[in-house]
């Protein structure tokens, strides 16, 4: 079961990744960012585990 602490919104993802929210929105638009889903009509949400998995994938695919 998913609890509230696991659901993040764009601003929380941006804070976690130390990236502007506009960048997070752009990544979503072009299909490059963490997996997201609609929560209601206008809210975009992320699961913390999906953000962390995406970050790990970025690290392992680009590690030198």
matplotlib code that plots the C-alpha trace (Angstrom):
import matplotlib.pyplot as plt

x = [0.0, 1.2, 1.3, 1.2, 4.9, 5.7, 3.7, 5.6, 4.6, 6.7, 8.1, 9.1, 10.9, 12.6, 13.8, 15.1, 16.9, 18.1, 16.7, 14.2, 10.5, 10.4, 13.1, 11.1, 8.1, 10.1, 11.5, 8.0, 6.9, 9.7, 9.5, 12.9, 12.2, 11.0, 7.7, 4.8, 1.0, -2.1, -3.7, -7.0, -7.6, -4.5, -2.0, 1.0, 2.4, 5.5, 6.2, 9.3, 10.6, 10.2, 12.2, 14.9, 15.0, 15.2, 18.1, 19.9, 19.4, 20.9, 23.9, 24.6, 24.0, 26.3, 29.0, 32.5]
y = [0.0, 3.5, 6.0, 9.8, 10.1, 8.2, 10.6, 13.6, 16.5, 18.4, 20.9, 18.1, 16.2, 19.4, 20.0, 16.4, 16.6, 20.2, 21.0, 23.8, 22.7, 23.9, 21.4, 18.6, 19.6, 19.7, 16.2, 15.0, 16.7, 15.1, 11.7, 11.9, 12.3, 10.0, 8.1, 10.3, 10.0, 12.3, 12.7, 14.3, 16.6, 18.9, 17.5, 15.5, 13.1, 10.9, 8.0, 8.5, 5.0, 5.9, 9.1, 7.2, 4.4, 7.0, 8.7, 5.4, 4.6, 8.0, 7.3, 3.8, 4.6, 7.6, 6.6, 7.1]
z = [0.0, -0.8, 2.1, 1.8, 2.5, -0.7, -2.9, -4.1, -6.3, -8.8, -6.2, -3.9, -6.7, -7.7, -4.2, -3.8, -7.2, -6.6, -10.0, -11.0, -11.1, -14.7, -15.6, -14.0, -16.0, -19.2, -18.5, -18.1, -21.3, -23.3, -21.5, -19.9, -16.2, -13.5, -13.9, -13.0, -12.9, -12.7, -9.4, -10.1, -13.0, -12.6, -10.1, -11.3, -8.7, -8.4, -6.2, -4.2, -5.2, -8.9, -8.4, -6.6, -9.2, -12.0, -10.2, -9.8, -13.4, -14.4, -12.2, -13.5, -17.2, -17.1, -14.6, -15.9]

ax = plt.figure().add_subplot(projection="3d")
ax.plot(x, y, z, "-o")
ax.set_aspect("equal")
plt.show()
